[in-house]
Amino acid sequence: MVEWKKKRFVAGAKCPTCNEIDVIQLFQVNEVETIECVSCGYTQAQADGEVSTATRDFEQMIGVFKP
């Protein structure tokens, strides 16, 4: 069974293929994070483990949001 999560647009993101801005949507399918350009159809997928290792090395925590 394919598990879809809600698609959302990434503000200010530029498509690497068509260079349009604000056309990239982000979603997950079976724990794989995927981006897709709604203008030209470009897609790129990245497994969850690759995402956390790619972003955590350069992140800096500013604060913790407690609702």
mmCIF file as Biopython writes it, N, C-alpha, C and O atoms, coordinates in Angstrom:
data_model
#
loop_
_atom_site.group_PDB
_atom_site.id
_atom_site.type_symbol
_atom_site.label_atom_id
_atom_site.label_alt_id
_atom_site.label_comp_id
_atom_site.label_asym_id
_atom_site.label_entity_id
_atom_site.label_seq_id
_atom_site.pdbx_PDB_ins_code
_atom_site.Cartn_x
_atom_site.Cartn_y
_atom_site.Cartn_z
_atom_site.occupancy
_atom_site.B_iso_or_equiv
_atom_site.auth_seq_id
_atom_site.auth_asym_id
_atom_site.pdbx_PDB_model_num
ATOM 1   N N  . MET A ? 1  ? 0.829  -1.185 0.000   1.0 0.0 1  A 1 
ATOM 2   C CA . MET A ? 1  ? 0.000  0.000  0.000   1.0 0.0 1  A 1 
ATOM 3   C C  . MET A ? 1  ? 0.875  1.250  0.000   1.0 0.0 1  A 1 
ATOM 4   O O  . MET A ? 1  ? 1.817  1.336  0.787   1.0 0.0 1  A 1 
ATOM 5   N N  . VAL A ? 2  ? 0.591  2.193  -0.841  1.0 0.0 2  A 1 
ATOM 6   C CA . VAL A ? 2  ? 1.352  3.431  -0.931  1.0 0.0 2  A 1 
ATOM 7   C C  . VAL A ? 2  ? 0.824  4.410  0.103   1.0 0.0 2  A 1 
ATOM 8   O O  . VAL A ? 2  ? -0.377 4.678  0.157   1.0 0.0 2  A 1 
ATOM 9   N N  . GLU A ? 3  ? 1.725  4.946  0.929   1.0 0.0 3  A 1 
ATOM 10  C CA . GLU A ? 3  ? 1.335  5.911  1.954   1.0 0.0 3  A 1 
ATOM 11  C C  . GLU A ? 3  ? 1.750  7.309  1.518   1.0 0.0 3  A 1 
ATOM 12  O O  . GLU A ? 3  ? 2.942  7.604  1.425   1.0 0.0 3  A 1 
ATOM 13  N N  . TRP A ? 4  ? 0.769  8.174  1.250   1.0 0.0 4  A 1 
ATOM 14  C CA . TRP A ? 4  ? 1.007  9.554  0.822   1.0 0.0 4  A 1 
ATOM 15  C C  . TRP A ? 4  ? 0.852  10.484 2.006   1.0 0.0 4  A 1 
ATOM 16  O O  . TRP A ? 4  ? -0.007 10.275 2.863   1.0 0.0 4  A 1 
ATOM 17  N N  . LYS A ? 5  ? 1.678  11.502 2.051   1.0 0.0 5  A 1 
ATOM 18  C CA . LYS A ? 5  ? 1.497  12.565 3.022   1.0 0.0 5  A 1 
ATOM 19  C C  . LYS A ? 5  ? 1.166  13.837 2.265   1.0 0.0 5  A 1 
ATOM 20  O O  . LYS A ? 5  ? 1.412  13.931 1.063   1.0 0.0 5  A 1 
ATOM 21  N N  . LYS A ? 6  ? 0.617  14.803 2.956   1.0 0.0 6  A 1 
ATOM 22  C CA . LYS A ? 6  ? 0.152  16.039 2.354   1.0 0.0 6  A 1 
ATOM 23  C C  . LYS A ? 6  ? 1.253  16.744 1.563   1.0 0.0 6  A 1 
ATOM 24  O O  . LYS A ? 6  ? 2.381  16.869 2.042   1.0 0.0 6  A 1 
ATOM 25  N N  . LYS A ? 7  ? 0.929  17.205 0.354   1.0 0.0 7  A 1 
ATOM 26  C CA . LYS A ? 7  ? 1.867  17.956 -0.471  1.0 0.0 7  A 1 
ATOM 27  C C  . LYS A ? 7  ? 1.842  19.416 -0.043  1.0 0.0 7  A 1 
ATOM 28  O O  . LYS A ? 7  ? 0.781  19.959 0.264   1.0 0.0 7  A 1 
ATOM 29  N N  . ARG A ? 8  ? 3.017  20.053 -0.023  1.0 0.0 8  A 1 
ATOM 30  C CA . ARG A ? 8  ? 3.086  21.477 0.309   1.0 0.0 8  A 1 
ATOM 31  C C  . ARG A ? 8  ? 4.145  22.142 -0.548  1.0 0.0 8  A 1 
ATOM 32  O O  . ARG A ? 8  ? 5.151  21.530 -0.904  1.0 0.0 8  A 1 
ATOM 33  N N  . PHE A ? 9  ? 3.906  23.401 -0.875  1.0 0.0 9  A 1 
ATOM 34  C CA . PHE A ? 9  ? 4.847  24.149 -1.697  1.0 0.0 9  A 1 
ATOM 35  C C  . PHE A ? 9  ? 5.979  24.687 -0.841  1.0 0.0 9  A 1 
ATOM 36  O O  . PHE A ? 9  ? 5.778  25.015 0.329   1.0 0.0 9  A 1 
ATOM 37  N N  . VAL A ? 10 ? 7.169  24.781 -1.420  1.0 0.0 10 A 1 
ATOM 38  C CA . VAL A ? 10 ? 8.339  25.318 -0.747  1.0 0.0 10 A 1 
ATOM 39  C C  . VAL A ? 10 ? 8.523  26.753 -1.236  1.0 0.0 10 A 1 
ATOM 40  O O  . VAL A ? 10 ? 8.867  26.984 -2.395  1.0 0.0 10 A 1 
ATOM 41  N N  . ALA A ? 11 ? 8.294  27.710 -0.345  1.0 0.0 11 A 1 
ATOM 42  C CA . ALA A ? 11 ? 8.357  29.127 -0.718  1.0 0.0 11 A 1 
ATOM 43  C C  . ALA A ? 11 ? 9.767  29.533 -1.125  1.0 0.0 11 A 1 
ATOM 44  O O  . ALA A ? 11 ? 10.727 29.257 -0.405  1.0 0.0 11 A 1 
ATOM 45  N N  . GLY A ? 12 ? 9.894  30.182 -2.266  1.0 0.0 12 A 1 
ATOM 46  C CA . GLY A ? 12 ? 11.173 30.689 -2.738  1.0 0.0 12 A 1 
ATOM 47  C C  . GLY A ? 12 ? 12.070 29.661 -3.401  1.0 0.0 12 A 1 
ATOM 48  O O  . GLY A ? 12 ? 13.162 30.004 -3.855  1.0 0.0 12 A 1 
ATOM 49  N N  . ALA A ? 13 ? 11.634 28.393 -3.469  1.0 0.0 13 A 1 
ATOM 50  C CA . ALA A ? 13 ? 12.457 27.350 -4.084  1.0 0.0 13 A 1 
ATOM 51  C C  . ALA A ? 13 ? 12.428 27.489 -5.602  1.0 0.0 13 A 1 
ATOM 52  O O  . ALA A ? 13 ? 11.400 27.818 -6.193  1.0 0.0 13 A 1 
ATOM 53  N N  . LYS A ? 14 ? 13.585 27.228 -6.223  1.0 0.0 14 A 1 
ATOM 54  C CA . LYS A ? 14 ? 13.708 27.341 -7.680  1.0 0.0 14 A 1 
ATOM 55  C C  . LYS A ? 14 ? 13.954 25.963 -8.272  1.0 0.0 14 A 1 
ATOM 56  O O  . LYS A ? 14 ? 14.779 25.199 -7.770  1.0 0.0 14 A 1 
ATOM 57  N N  . CYS A ? 15 ? 13.243 25.655 -9.325  1.0 0.0 15 A 1 
ATOM 58  C CA . CYS A ? 15 ? 13.402 24.370 -10.010 1.0 0.0 15 A 1 
ATOM 59  C C  . CYS A ? 15 ? 14.759 24.335 -10.708 1.0 0.0 15 A 1 
ATOM 60  O O  . CYS A ? 15 ? 15.102 25.273 -11.428 1.0 0.0 15 A 1 
ATOM 61  N N  . PRO A ? 16 ? 15.537 23.268 -10.508 1.0 0.0 16 A 1 
ATOM 62  C CA . PRO A ? 16 ? 16.851 23.180 -11.159 1.0 0.0 16 A 1 
ATOM 63  C C  . PRO A ? 16 ? 16.772 22.966 -12.669 1.0 0.0 16 A 1 
ATOM 64  O O  . PRO A ? 16 ? 17.766 23.175 -13.365 1.0 0.0 16 A 1 
ATOM 65  N N  . THR A ? 17 ? 15.630 22.558 -13.187 1.0 0.0 17 A 1 
ATOM 66  C CA . THR A ? 17 ? 15.484 22.305 -14.620 1.0 0.0 17 A 1 
ATOM 67  C C  . THR A ? 17 ? 14.948 23.511 -15.382 1.0 0.0 17 A 1 
ATOM 68  O O  . THR A ? 17 ? 15.561 23.955 -16.354 1.0 0.0 17 A 1 
ATOM 69  N N  . CYS A ? 18 ? 13.798 24.046 -14.943 1.0 0.0 18 A 1 
ATOM 70  C CA . CYS A ? 18 ? 13.174 25.142 -15.693 1.0 0.0 18 A 1 
ATOM 71  C C  . CYS A ? 18 ? 13.442 26.518 -15.077 1.0 0.0 18 A 1 
ATOM 72  O O  . CYS A ? 18 ? 13.064 27.534 -15.661 1.0 0.0 18 A 1 
ATOM 73  N N  . ASN A ? 19 ? 14.082 26.566 -13.917 1.0 0.0 19 A 1 
ATOM 74  C CA . ASN A ? 19 ? 14.451 27.804 -13.213 1.0 0.0 19 A 1 
ATOM 75  C C  . ASN A ? 19 ? 13.267 28.669 -12.780 1.0 0.0 19 A 1 
ATOM 76  O O  . ASN A ? 19 ? 13.451 29.844 -12.463 1.0 0.0 19 A 1 
ATOM 77  N N  . GLU A ? 20 ? 12.052 28.107 -12.760 1.0 0.0 20 A 1 
ATOM 78  C CA . GLU A ? 20 ? 10.884 28.819 -12.253 1.0 0.0 20 A 1 
ATOM 79  C C  . GLU A ? 20 ? 10.953 28.858 -10.725 1.0 0.0 20 A 1 
ATOM 80  O O  . GLU A ? 20 ? 11.463 27.928 -10.100 1.0 0.0 20 A 1 
ATOM 81  N N  . ILE A ? 21 ? 10.445 29.923 -10.136 1.0 0.0 21 A 1 
ATOM 82  C CA . ILE A ? 21 ? 10.442 30.069 -8.682  1.0 0.0 21 A 1 
ATOM 83  C C  . ILE A ? 21 ? 9.037  29.806 -8.153  1.0 0.0 21 A 1 
ATOM 84  O O  . ILE A ? 21 ? 8.049  30.129 -8.813  1.0 0.0 21 A 1 
ATOM 85  N N  . ASP A ? 22 ? 8.952  29.223 -6.968  1.0 0.0 22 A 1 
ATOM 86  C CA . ASP A ? 22 ? 7.688  28.912 -6.284  1.0 0.0 22 A 1 
ATOM 87  C C  . ASP A ? 22 ? 6.842  27.880 -7.018  1.0 0.0 22 A 1 
ATOM 88  O O  . ASP A ? 22 ? 5.614  27.978 -7.008  1.0 0.0 22 A 1 
ATOM 89  N N  . VAL A ? 23 ? 7.463  26.899 -7.650  1.0 0.0 23 A 1 
ATOM 90  C CA . VAL A ? 23 ? 6.721  25.839 -8.329  1.0 0.0 23 A 1 
ATOM 91  C C  . VAL A ? 23 ? 7.068  24.454 -7.772  1.0 0.0 23 A 1 
ATOM 92  O O  . VAL A ? 23 ? 6.601  23.445 -8.299  1.0 0.0 23 A 1 
ATOM 93  N N  . ILE A ? 24 ? 7.881  24.398 -6.714  1.0 0.0 24 A 1 
ATOM 94  C CA . ILE A ? 24 ? 8.318  23.126 -6.137  1.0 0.0 24 A 1 
ATOM 95  C C  . ILE A ? 24 ? 7.377  22.721 -5.007  1.0 0.0 24 A 1 
ATOM 96  O O  . ILE A ? 24 ? 7.110  23.502 -4.094  1.0 0.0 24 A 1 
ATOM 97  N N  . GLN A ? 25 ? 6.878  21.483 -5.085  1.0 0.0 25 A 1 
ATOM 98  C CA . GLN A ? 25 ? 6.077  20.945 -3.991  1.0 0.0 25 A 1 
ATOM 99  C C  . GLN A ? 25 ? 6.823  19.780 -3.350  1.0 0.0 25 A 1 
ATOM 100 O O  . GLN A ? 25 ? 7.516  19.023 -4.030  1.0 0.0 25 A 1 
ATOM 101 N N  . LEU A ? 26 ? 6.674  19.647 -2.048  1.0 0.0 26 A 1 
ATOM 102 C CA . LEU A ? 26 ? 7.367  18.642 -1.246  1.0 0.0 26 A 1 
ATOM 103 C C  . LEU A ? 26 ? 6.339  17.688 -0.667  1.0 0.0 26 A 1 
ATOM 104 O O  . LEU A ? 26 ? 5.304  18.119 -0.159  1.0 0.0 26 A 1 
ATOM 105 N N  . PHE A ? 27 ? 6.623  16.373 -0.743  1.0 0.0 27 A 1 
ATOM 106 C CA . PHE A ? 27 ? 5.724  15.373 -0.163  1.0 0.0 27 A 1 
ATOM 107 C C  . PHE A ? 27 ? 6.509  14.108 0.108   1.0 0.0 27 A 1 
ATOM 108 O O  . PHE A ? 27 ? 7.638  13.961 -0.361  1.0 0.0 27 A 1 
ATOM 109 N N  . GLN A ? 28 ? 5.914  13.185 0.867   1.0 0.0 28 A 1 
ATOM 110 C CA . GLN A ? 28 ? 6.546  11.906 1.173   1.0 0.0 28 A 1 
ATOM 111 C C  . GLN A ? 28 ? 5.680  10.769 0.661   1.0 0.0 28 A 1 
ATOM 112 O O  . GLN A ? 28 ? 4.454  10.802 0.764   1.0 0.0 28 A 1 
ATOM 113 N N  . VAL A ? 29 ? 6.342  9.764  0.109   1.0 0.0 29 A 1 
ATOM 114 C CA . VAL A ? 29 ? 5.681  8.541  -0.320  1.0 0.0 29 A 1 
ATOM 115 C C  . VAL A ? 29 ? 6.468  7.389  0.284   1.0 0.0 29 A 1 
ATOM 116 O O  . VAL A ? 29 ? 7.640  7.202  -0.043  1.0 0.0 29 A 1 
ATOM 117 N N  . ASN A ? 30 ? 5.833  6.607  1.168   1.0 0.0 30 A 1 
ATOM 118 C CA . ASN A ? 30 ? 6.494  5.481  1.830   1.0 0.0 30 A 1 
ATOM 119 C C  . ASN A ? 30 ? 7.822  5.878  2.470   1.0 0.0 30 A 1 
ATOM 120 O O  . ASN A ? 30 ? 8.836  5.213  2.260   1.0 0.0 30 A 1 
ATOM 121 N N  . GLU A ? 31 ? 7.818  6.964  3.253   1.0 0.0 31 A 1 
ATOM 122 C CA . GLU A ? 31 ? 8.992  7.451  3.991   1.0 0.0 31 A 1 
ATOM 123 C C  . GLU A ? 31 ? 10.110 7.986  3.093   1.0 0.0 31 A 1 
ATOM 124 O O  . GLU A ? 31 ? 11.235 8.160  3.560   1.0 0.0 31 A 1 
ATOM 125 N N  . VAL A ? 32 ? 9.827  8.244  1.836   1.0 0.0 32 A 1 
ATOM 126 C CA . VAL A ? 32 ? 10.806 8.831  0.926   1.0 0.0 32 A 1 
ATOM 127 C C  . VAL A ? 32 ? 10.361 10.249 0.599   1.0 0.0 32 A 1 
ATOM 128 O O  . VAL A ? 32 ? 9.292  10.453 0.024   1.0 0.0 32 A 1 
ATOM 129 N N  . GLU A ? 33 ? 11.194 11.243 0.973   1.0 0.0 33 A 1 
ATOM 130 C CA . GLU A ? 33 ? 10.871 12.638 0.709   1.0 0.0 33 A 1 
ATOM 131 C C  . GLU A ? 33 ? 11.099 12.930 -0.775  1.0 0.0 33 A 1 
ATOM 132 O O  . GLU A ? 33 ? 12.143 12.587 -1.330  1.0 0.0 33 A 1 
ATOM 133 N N  . THR A ? 34 ? 10.119 13.561 -1.405  1.0 0.0 34 A 1 
ATOM 134 C CA . THR A ? 34 ? 10.156 13.807 -2.839  1.0 0.0 34 A 1 
ATOM 135 C C  . THR A ? 34 ? 9.780  15.256 -3.131  1.0 0.0 34 A 1 
ATOM 136 O O  . THR A ? 34 ? 8.872  15.813 -2.513  1.0 0.0 34 A 1 
ATOM 137 N N  . ILE A ? 35 ? 10.494 15.858 -4.085  1.0 0.0 35 A 1 
ATOM 138 C CA . ILE A ? 35 ? 10.099 17.176 -4.575  1.0 0.0 35 A 1 
ATOM 139 C C  . ILE A ? 35 ? 9.683  17.019 -6.028  1.0 0.0 35 A 1 
ATOM 140 O O  . ILE A ? 35 ? 10.193 16.166 -6.754  1.0 0.0 35 A 1 
ATOM 141 N N  . GLU A ? 36 ? 8.736  17.872 -6.435  1.0 0.0 36 A 1 
ATOM 142 C CA . GLU A ? 36 ? 8.245  17.822 -7.805  1.0 0.0 36 A 1 
ATOM 143 C C  . GLU A ? 36 ? 7.927  19.240 -8.271  1.0 0.0 36 A 1 
ATOM 144 O O  . GLU A ? 36 ? 7.323  20.021 -7.536  1.0 0.0 36 A 1 
ATOM 145 N N  . CYS A ? 37 ? 8.337  19.565 -9.493  1.0 0.0 37 A 1 
ATOM 146 C CA . CYS A ? 37 ? 8.024  20.859 -10.088 1.0 0.0 37 A 1 
ATOM 147 C C  . CYS A ? 37 ? 6.675  20.740 -10.790 1.0 0.0 37 A 1 
ATOM 148 O O  . CYS A ? 37 ? 6.477  19.866 -11.634 1.0 0.0 37 A 1 
ATOM 149 N N  . VAL A ? 38 ? 5.752  21.628 -10.433 1.0 0.0 38 A 1 
ATOM 150 C CA . VAL A ? 38 ? 4.426  21.582 -11.063 1.0 0.0 38 A 1 
ATOM 151 C C  . VAL A ? 38 ? 4.442  22.217 -12.443 1.0 0.0 38 A 1 
ATOM 152 O O  . VAL A ? 38 ? 3.482  22.078 -13.201 1.0 0.0 38 A 1 
ATOM 153 N N  . SER A ? 39 ? 5.525  22.914 -12.776 1.0 0.0 39 A 1 
ATOM 154 C CA . SER A ? 39 ? 5.628  23.569 -14.080 1.0 0.0 39 A 1 
ATOM 155 C C  . SER A ? 39 ? 6.168  22.631 -15.159 1.0 0.0 39 A 1 
ATOM 156 O O  . SER A ? 39 ? 5.580  22.513 -16.234 1.0 0.0 39 A 1 
ATOM 157 N N  . CYS A ? 40 ? 7.293  21.961 -14.869 1.0 0.0 40 A 1 
ATOM 158 C CA . CYS A ? 40 ? 7.923  21.128 -15.902 1.0 0.0 40 A 1 
ATOM 159 C C  . CYS A ? 40 ? 7.883  19.628 -15.599 1.0 0.0 40 A 1 
ATOM 160 O O  . CYS A ? 40 ? 8.197  18.818 -16.471 1.0 0.0 40 A 1 
ATOM 161 N N  . GLY A ? 41 ? 7.496  19.242 -14.355 1.0 0.0 41 A 1 
ATOM 162 C CA . GLY A ? 41 ? 7.408  17.824 -14.023 1.0 0.0 41 A 1 
ATOM 163 C C  . GLY A ? 41 ? 8.668  17.213 -13.446 1.0 0.0 41 A 1 
ATOM 164 O O  . GLY A ? 41 ? 8.690  16.010 -13.182 1.0 0.0 41 A 1 
ATOM 165 N N  . TYR A ? 42 ? 9.720  17.995 -13.239 1.0 0.0 42 A 1 
ATOM 166 C CA . TYR A ? 42 ? 10.969 17.490 -12.652 1.0 0.0 42 A 1 
ATOM 167 C C  . TYR A ? 42 ? 10.688 16.885 -11.279 1.0 0.0 42 A 1 
ATOM 168 O O  . TYR A ? 42 ? 9.940  17.470 -10.495 1.0 0.0 42 A 1 
ATOM 169 N N  . THR A ? 43 ? 11.273 15.725 -10.972 1.0 0.0 43 A 1 
ATOM 170 C CA . THR A ? 43 ? 11.135 15.116 -9.652  1.0 0.0 43 A 1 
ATOM 171 C C  . THR A ? 43 ? 12.491 14.684 -9.138  1.0 0.0 43 A 1 
ATOM 172 O O  . THR A ? 43 ? 13.393 14.346 -9.904  1.0 0.0 43 A 1 
ATOM 173 N N  . GLN A ? 44 ? 12.612 14.705 -7.812  1.0 0.0 44 A 1 
ATOM 174 C CA . GLN A ? 44 ? 13.817 14.227 -7.151  1.0 0.0 44 A 1 
ATOM 175 C C  . GLN A ? 44 ? 13.386 13.612 -5.837  1.0 0.0 44 A 1 
ATOM 176 O O  . GLN A ? 44 ? 12.596 14.209 -5.106  1.0 0.0 44 A 1 
ATOM 177 N N  . ALA A ? 45 ? 13.892 12.425 -5.521  1.0 0.0 45 A 1 
ATOM 178 C CA . ALA A ? 45 ? 13.516 11.723 -4.297  1.0 0.0 45 A 1 
ATOM 179 C C  . ALA A ? 45 ? 14.747 11.493 -3.435  1.0 0.0 45 A 1 
ATOM 180 O O  . ALA A ? 45 ? 15.859 11.337 -3.939  1.0 0.0 45 A 1 
ATOM 181 N N  . GLN A ? 46 ? 14.525 11.475 -2.126  1.0 0.0 46 A 1 
ATOM 182 C CA . GLN A ? 46 ? 15.617 11.271 -1.180  1.0 0.0 46 A 1 
ATOM 183 C C  . GLN A ? 46 ? 15.063 10.513 0.021   1.0 0.0 46 A 1 
ATOM 184 O O  . GLN A ? 46 ? 14.072 10.929 0.620   1.0 0.0 46 A 1 
ATOM 185 N N  . ALA A ? 47 ? 15.701 9.408  0.370   1.0 0.0 47 A 1 
ATOM 186 C CA . ALA A ? 47 ? 15.265 8.621  1.522   1.0 0.0 47 A 1 
ATOM 187 C C  . ALA A ? 47 ? 15.465 9.413  2.806   1.0 0.0 47 A 1 
ATOM 188 O O  . ALA A ? 47 ? 16.324 10.293 2.865   1.0 0.0 47 A 1 
ATOM 189 N N  . ASP A ? 48 ? 14.677 9.107  3.838   1.0 0.0 48 A 1 
ATOM 190 C CA . ASP A ? 48 ? 14.683 9.861  5.083   1.0 0.0 48 A 1 
ATOM 191 C C  . ASP A ? 48 ? 16.065 9.913  5.737   1.0 0.0 48 A 1 
ATOM 192 O O  . ASP A ? 48 ? 16.446 10.956 6.269   1.0 0.0 48 A 1 
ATOM 193 N N  . GLY A ? 49 ? 16.807 8.841  5.711   1.0 0.0 49 A 1 
ATOM 194 C CA . GLY A ? 49 ? 18.150 8.819  6.297   1.0 0.0 49 A 1 
ATOM 195 C C  . GLY A ? 49 ? 19.105 9.771  5.607   1.0 0.0 49 A 1 
ATOM 196 O O  . GLY A ? 49 ? 19.934 10.392 6.272   1.0 0.0 49 A 1 
ATOM 197 N N  . GLU A ? 50 ? 19.013 9.903  4.304   1.0 0.0 50 A 1 
ATOM 198 C CA . GLU A ? 50 ? 19.858 10.824 3.551   1.0 0.0 50 A 1 
ATOM 199 C C  . GLU A ? 50 ? 19.512 12.270 3.859   1.0 0.0 50 A 1 
ATOM 200 O O  . GLU A ? 50 ? 20.396 13.125 3.872   1.0 0.0 50 A 1 
ATOM 201 N N  . VAL A ? 51 ? 18.239 12.558 4.107   1.0 0.0 51 A 1 
ATOM 202 C CA . VAL A ? 51 ? 17.797 13.915 4.401   1.0 0.0 51 A 1 
ATOM 203 C C  . VAL A ? 51 ? 18.391 14.389 5.719   1.0 0.0 51 A 1 
ATOM 204 O O  . VAL A ? 51 ? 18.930 15.493 5.793   1.0 0.0 51 A 1 
ATOM 205 N N  . SER A ? 52 ? 18.299 13.574 6.753   1.0 0.0 52 A 1 
ATOM 206 C CA . SER A ? 52 ? 18.780 14.001 8.067   1.0 0.0 52 A 1 
ATOM 207 C C  . SER A ? 52 ? 20.292 14.169 8.093   1.0 0.0 52 A 1 
ATOM 208 O O  . SER A ? 52 ? 20.784 15.070 8.774   1.0 0.0 52 A 1 
ATOM 209 N N  . THR A ? 53 ? 21.048 13.343 7.384   1.0 0.0 53 A 1 
ATOM 210 C CA . THR A ? 53 ? 22.496 13.500 7.375   1.0 0.0 53 A 1 
ATOM 211 C C  . THR A ? 53 ? 22.923 14.699 6.544   1.0 0.0 53 A 1 
ATOM 212 O O  . THR A ? 53 ? 23.941 15.323 6.843   1.0 0.0 53 A 1 
ATOM 213 N N  . ALA A ? 54 ? 22.169 15.031 5.514   1.0 0.0 54 A 1 
ATOM 214 C CA . ALA A ? 54 ? 22.520 16.164 4.668   1.0 0.0 54 A 1 
ATOM 215 C C  . ALA A ? 54 ? 22.233 17.498 5.346   1.0 0.0 54 A 1 
ATOM 216 O O  . ALA A ? 54 ? 22.952 18.468 5.110   1.0 0.0 54 A 1 
ATOM 217 N N  . THR A ? 55 ? 21.213 17.569 6.172   1.0 0.0 55 A 1 
ATOM 218 C CA . THR A ? 55 ? 20.836 18.855 6.773   1.0 0.0 55 A 1 
ATOM 219 C C  . THR A ? 55 ? 21.410 19.050 8.165   1.0 0.0 55 A 1 
ATOM 220 O O  . THR A ? 55 ? 21.663 20.196 8.537   1.0 0.0 55 A 1 
ATOM 221 N N  . ARG A ? 56 ? 21.625 18.048 8.930   1.0 0.0 56 A 1 
ATOM 222 C CA . ARG A ? 56 ? 22.031 18.197 10.329  1.0 0.0 56 A 1 
ATOM 223 C C  . ARG A ? 56 ? 23.460 18.718 10.492  1.0 0.0 56 A 1 
ATOM 224 O O  . ARG A ? 56 ? 23.748 19.360 11.502  1.0 0.0 56 A 1 
ATOM 225 N N  . ASP A ? 57 ? 24.353 18.474 9.558   1.0 0.0 57 A 1 
ATOM 226 C CA . ASP A ? 57 ? 25.736 18.919 9.690   1.0 0.0 57 A 1 
ATOM 227 C C  . ASP A ? 57 ? 25.868 20.438 9.705   1.0 0.0 57 A 1 
ATOM 228 O O  . ASP A ? 57 ? 26.777 20.967 10.344  1.0 0.0 57 A 1 
ATOM 229 N N  . PHE A ? 58 ? 24.981 21.146 9.015   1.0 0.0 58 A 1 
ATOM 230 C CA . PHE A ? 58 ? 25.124 22.586 8.859   1.0 0.0 58 A 1 
ATOM 231 C C  . PHE A ? 58 ? 24.066 23.389 9.609   1.0 0.0 58 A 1 
ATOM 232 O O  . PHE A ? 58 ? 24.080 24.620 9.566   1.0 0.0 58 A 1 
ATOM 233 N N  . GLU A ? 59 ? 23.150 22.709 10.294  1.0 0.0 59 A 1 
ATOM 234 C CA . GLU A ? 59 ? 22.085 23.407 11.003  1.0 0.0 59 A 1 
ATOM 235 C C  . GLU A ? 59 ? 22.584 24.057 12.271  1.0 0.0 59 A 1 
ATOM 236 O O  . GLU A ? 59 ? 23.499 23.557 12.926  1.0 0.0 59 A 1 
ATOM 237 N N  . GLN A ? 60 ? 21.973 25.177 12.610  1.0 0.0 60 A 1 
ATOM 238 C CA . GLN A ? 60 ? 22.225 25.837 13.889  1.0 0.0 60 A 1 
ATOM 239 C C  . GLN A ? 60 ? 20.874 26.078 14.543  1.0 0.0 60 A 1 
ATOM 240 O O  . GLN A ? 60 ? 19.957 26.589 13.901  1.0 0.0 60 A 1 
ATOM 241 N N  . MET A ? 61 ? 20.744 25.716 15.809  1.0 0.0 61 A 1 
ATOM 242 C CA . MET A ? 61 ? 19.485 25.890 16.507  1.0 0.0 61 A 1 
ATOM 243 C C  . MET A ? 61 ? 19.416 27.324 17.049  1.0 0.0 61 A 1 
ATOM 244 O O  . MET A ? 61 ? 20.319 27.778 17.753  1.0 0.0 61 A 1 
ATOM 245 N N  . ILE A ? 62 ? 18.341 28.016 16.713  1.0 0.0 62 A 1 
ATOM 246 C CA . ILE A ? 62 ? 18.127 29.374 17.210  1.0 0.0 62 A 1 
ATOM 247 C C  . ILE A ? 62 ? 17.301 29.321 18.484  1.0 0.0 62 A 1 
ATOM 248 O O  . ILE A ? 62 ? 17.592 30.042 19.438  1.0 0.0 62 A 1 
ATOM 249 N N  . GLY A ? 63 ? 16.300 28.499 18.515  1.0 0.0 63 A 1 
ATOM 250 C CA . GLY A ? 63 ? 15.440 28.388 19.685  1.0 0.0 63 A 1 
ATOM 251 C C  . GLY A ? 63 ? 14.496 27.220 19.518  1.0 0.0 63 A 1 
ATOM 252 O O  . GLY A ? 63 ? 14.418 26.626 18.443  1.0 0.0 63 A 1 
ATOM 253 N N  . VAL A ? 64 ? 13.784 26.890 20.569  1.0 0.0 64 A 1 
ATOM 254 C CA . VAL A ? 64 ? 12.840 25.803 20.528  1.0 0.0 64 A 1 
ATOM 255 C C  . VAL A ? 64 ? 11.443 26.376 20.694  1.0 0.0 64 A 1 
ATOM 256 O O  . VAL A ? 64 ? 11.177 27.114 21.643  1.0 0.0 64 A 1 
ATOM 257 N N  . PHE A ? 65 ? 10.565 26.043 19.783  1.0 0.0 65 A 1 
ATOM 258 C CA . PHE A ? 65 ? 9.188  26.526 19.812  1.0 0.0 65 A 1 
ATOM 259 C C  . PHE A ? 65 ? 8.356  25.582 20.666  1.0 0.0 65 A 1 
ATOM 260 O O  . PHE A ? 65 ? 8.272  24.385 20.390  1.0 0.0 65 A 1 
ATOM 261 N N  . LYS A ? 66 ? 7.741  26.137 21.709  1.0 0.0 66 A 1 
ATOM 262 C CA . LYS A ? 66 ? 6.867  25.342 22.574  1.0 0.0 66 A 1 
ATOM 263 C C  . LYS A ? 66 ? 5.467  25.938 22.527  1.0 0.0 66 A 1 
ATOM 264 O O  . LYS A ? 66 ? 5.216  26.980 23.132  1.0 0.0 66 A 1 
ATOM 265 N N  . PRO A ? 67 ? 4.544  25.277 21.807  1.0 0.0 67 A 1 
ATOM 266 C CA . PRO A ? 67 ? 3.174  25.823 21.689  1.0 0.0 67 A 1 
ATOM 267 C C  . PRO A ? 67 ? 2.415  25.752 23.009  1.0 0.0 67 A 1 
ATOM 268 O O  . PRO A ? 67 ? 1.258  26.167 23.079  1.0 0.0 67 A 1 
#
